[in-house]
Amino acid sequence: MRFVRDNDPYNIRQEPSYVQQRPRRSRRFLFIGIALCVACLAVIGAIVLGVILVYGIRFRYRNPSQYLPSITCDVSHATCGCPGRPLTQKNSSSRIVGGQDAVENSWPWVVALTTAEDVLNLKTSLNPFCAGFIISDDIIITAAHCLKNVNSQRLRILTGVHDLRSFVPNSKNTYEVYSIISHEDYRVTPENIQLNDIALIKLRQKLSGINNRLCLPSTSSTFPKSKIIAVVVGWGKLQASSSRNSPTLQQLVLPIVSDNNAKCKQHVANSNIQFCAGHETLHVDSCAGDSGSPLMIVENNRYVAAGLVSYGNKQCDSSESPGIYTRISFYSQWINQTIKRF
């Protein structure tokens, strides 16, 4: 580099410095601009991807018709777990707090629990307080808390129900109860956790026209496994703030939640007898009035009872905390022994 005197008339020492700095600053600004553009594109891409994922999941779980576990079986030859009709229909609405209307007669083993007064004083529609499911021609399984302080002589079991507004009770779809047996260790903890929330109902007469029941699982402490897709049905509330149940039977697809899930562990006292199901990001769940309804999964091309709707948060929102279900496989021996006691 050439140096010049300060008093040299041709001294342009500052100019070269200025000229040399300009391209450096320009390059710096160019690099900064490129970096900002890349960062902006990355953020925009992340947002777009997030929207696609969120709405994709919502579409999946709010349109369970496309994601119901499908099976092919012959109702006339099946002993259990074979749906009465195809499980999906077009233009079904989003209900059960995020579910959809079930196809009529698709879940033939699901029953509604109500009172004799509700049947006799029928004005506009029935208002069942719980549900259950058929396991034999005269035995129903439901949640024990549904039958707390319930007089068996006043209890009525309704079969073949789809729309509560158009259901007409008669001798072929309305059954009196012979006896109720709730689990002997059923109790509610101070934290309002339902333990051993299962009960059996024996009918006074055998079911008429019902040629199907729901399959029971084998004894297993790990059934059902986490992340498996399950289906829950019921006439429970469509919104937590609603005063009445859904008029039509609803169905909802839910994944089984891991026992190690933090939110699940907060609300489950014993993972051997309970498990969680629900989606962590969607506002969908079973709700009040769905208690006793079956949560079902497909095994060996049949629907199997994995759980019973037991309890959940008051918002009926699985994104807050998953729903809690009685693990039916744990009670296989109890079910068989209790049936012999009737």
Residue pairs with C-beta under 8 A, 6 or more apart in sequence:
4 10
4 11
4 13
5 11
6 13
54 281
57 279
57 281
57 282
58 282
60 66
60 67
61 67
61 98
61 253
61 254
61 279
61 282
61 284
62 94
62 98
62 100
62 282
62 284
63 100
64 99
64 100
64 231
64 251
64 252
64 253
65 87
65 88
65 89
65 92
65 100
66 88
67 229
67 253
68 87
68 88
68 231
68 251
68 253
69 229
69 231
69 297
69 298
69 303
70 87
70 298
71 82
71 83
71 298
71 301
71 302
71 303
72 301
73 81
73 82
73 83
73 301
73 302
74 82
75 82
75 83
75 84
75 211
75 212
76 211
78 212
78 302
79 213
79 215
80 212
80 213
80 214
80 215
80 216
80 302
81 212
81 213
81 214
81 215
81 296
81 302
81 303
81 304
82 212
82 302
82 303
83 106
83 107
83 108
83 303
84 105
84 106
84 107
84 108
84 212
85 103
85 104
85 105
85 106
86 103
86 106
87 102
87 103
87 106
87 251
88 103
89 101
89 103
92 100
92 101
93 100
93 101
94 100
95 101
95 238
95 246
95 248
95 250
96 232
96 233
96 234
96 236
96 238
96 246
96 250
96 251
96 252
96 284
96 286
96 287
96 290
97 236
97 237
97 238
97 239
97 240
97 252
97 283
97 284
97 285
97 286
97 287
97 316
97 317
98 252
98 282
98 283
98 284
98 285
99 232
99 250
99 251
99 252
99 253
99 284
100 250
100 251
100 252
101 248
101 249
101 250
101 251
102 162
102 233
102 248
102 249
102 250
102 251
104 162
104 163
104 249
105 160
105 162
106 251
107 233
107 249
107 251
108 134
108 160
108 210
108 211
108 212
109 133
109 134
109 135
109 210
109 212
109 213
109 214
109 294
110 131
110 132
110 133
110 161
110 233
110 234
110 249
110 293
110 294
111 131
111 132
111 133
111 134
111 140
111 157
111 158
111 159
111 161
112 126
112 128
112 130
112 131
112 157
112 158
112 161
112 164
112 235
113 128
113 129
113 130
113 131
113 132
113 142
113 146
113 155
113 156
113 157
113 158
113 292
114 126
114 127
114 128
114 129
114 155
114 156
114 158
115 129
115 154
115 155
115 156
116 153
116 154
116 155
116 156
117 154
118 126
118 127
118 128
118 156
119 126
119 156
119 158
119 169
119 174
122 169
124 165
125 164
125 165
125 167
125 247
126 158
126 161
126 164
126 167
126 169
127 164
127 244
127 245
128 158
128 161
128 164
128 235
128 245
128 289
129 146
129 289
130 142
130 143
130 146
130 289
130 291
130 292
130 293
131 142
131 233
131 234
131 235
131 289
131 290
131 291
131 292
131 293
131 309
132 140
132 141
132 142
132 146
132 157
132 201
132 292
132 293
133 140
133 141
133 142
133 213
133 214
133 293
133 294
133 305
134 140
134 159
134 207
134 210
134 212
134 213
134 214
135 141
135 213
135 214
135 216
135 305
135 335
136 213
136 339
137 206
137 207
137 210
137 213
138 178
138 202
138 203
138 205
138 206
138 207
139 200
139 201
139 202
139 203
139 339
139 342
140 157
140 200
140 201
140 202
140 203
141 198
141 199
141 200
141 201
141 292
141 294
141 305
141 308
141 328
141 335
142 198
142 199
142 201
142 291
142 292
142 308
143 194
143 197
143 198
143 199
143 291
143 292
143 308
143 309
143 310
143 326
144 182
144 183
144 186
144 194
144 196
144 197
144 198
144 199
145 186
145 188
145 194
145 197
145 291
145 310
145 311
146 199
146 291
146 292
147 155
147 180
147 182
147 199
147 201
148 182
150 180
152 177
152 178
152 179
152 180
153 176
153 177
155 176
155 177
155 180
155 201
156 169
156 174
156 175
156 176
156 177
157 174
157 175
157 177
157 201
157 203
158 167
158 169
158 173
158 174
158 175
159 173
159 175
159 207
159 210
160 173
160 209
160 210
161 167
161 173
161 235
161 249
162 248
162 249
163 247
163 248
163 249
164 235
164 245
164 247
164 248
165 247
167 173
171 208
172 208
172 209
173 208
175 203
175 204
175 205
175 207
176 203
176 204
176 205
177 201
177 202
177 203
177 204
178 202
178 203
178 204
178 342
179 201
179 202
179 342
180 199
180 200
180 201
180 202
181 199
181 200
181 202
181 338
181 341
181 342
182 198
182 199
183 196
183 197
183 198
183 199
183 331
183 334
184 196
185 195
185 196
186 194
186 195
186 196
186 197
186 198
186 199
187 195
187 196
188 194
188 195
189 195
189 269
191 269
192 311
193 267
193 268
193 269
193 311
193 324
194 310
194 311
194 324
194 326
195 269
195 270
195 273
195 274
196 273
196 326
197 308
197 310
197 311
197 326
198 308
198 326
198 328
198 331
198 334
200 335
200 338
200 339
200 342
202 342
214 294
214 296
214 303
214 304
214 305
215 299
215 302
215 303
215 304
215 305
216 304
216 305
216 328
216 332
216 335
217 223
217 224
217 299
217 304
217 305
217 306
217 328
217 329
217 332
218 329
218 332
219 329
219 330
219 332
219 333
220 329
221 272
221 329
221 330
223 306
223 327
223 329
224 230
224 256
224 275
224 297
224 306
224 307
224 329
225 256
226 255
226 256
226 257
226 258
226 259
227 255
227 256
227 258
228 255
228 256
228 297
229 253
229 254
229 255
229 256
229 297
230 253
230 254
230 255
230 256
230 277
230 295
230 296
230 297
230 306
230 307
231 251
231 252
231 253
231 254
231 295
231 296
231 297
231 303
232 251
232 252
232 254
232 277
232 286
232 290
232 293
232 294
232 295
232 296
232 309
232 323
233 249
233 250
233 251
233 252
233 293
233 294
233 296
234 246
234 249
234 250
234 286
234 289
234 290
234 293
234 309
235 245
235 246
235 247
235 248
235 249
235 250
235 289
235 290
236 245
236 246
236 250
236 286
236 287
236 288
236 289
236 290
236 291
236 293
236 309
236 316
237 244
237 245
237 246
237 287
237 288
237 289
237 290
237 316
238 246
238 250
238 287
239 287
239 316
240 287
240 288
240 314
240 315
240 316
240 317
245 289
246 289
252 284
252 285
252 286
254 277
254 278
254 279
254 284
254 285
254 295
254 318
254 323
255 277
255 278
255 279
256 275
256 276
256 277
256 297
256 306
257 263
257 264
257 275
257 276
257 277
257 278
257 280
257 322
258 264
259 265
259 268
259 271
259 275
259 276
261 276
261 322
263 276
263 280
263 320
263 321
263 322
264 275
264 276
264 321
264 322
266 321
267 276
267 321
267 322
267 324
268 274
268 275
268 276
268 324
272 327
272 330
273 326
273 327
273 330
273 331
274 310
274 324
274 325
274 326
274 327
275 306
275 307
275 324
275 325
275 327
276 322
276 323
276 324
276 325
277 295
277 307
277 318
277 322
277 323
277 325
278 284
278 285
278 312
278 318
278 319
278 321
278 322
278 323
279 318
279 319
280 318
280 319
280 322
281 319
282 318
282 319
283 317
283 318
283 319
284 317
284 318
285 312
285 313
285 316
285 317
285 318
285 322
285 323
286 293
286 309
286 312
286 316
286 323
287 312
287 316
288 316
290 309
291 309
291 310
291 311
292 308
292 309
293 308
293 309
294 305
294 306
294 307
294 308
294 309
295 305
295 306
295 307
295 308
295 309
295 325
296 303
296 304
296 305
296 306
297 303
297 304
297 306
298 304
305 328
306 325
306 327
306 328
306 329
307 325
307 326
307 327
307 328
308 325
308 326
308 328
309 323
309 325
310 323
310 324
310 325
310 326
311 323
311 324
312 318
312 321
312 322
312 323
312 324
313 320
313 321
328 335
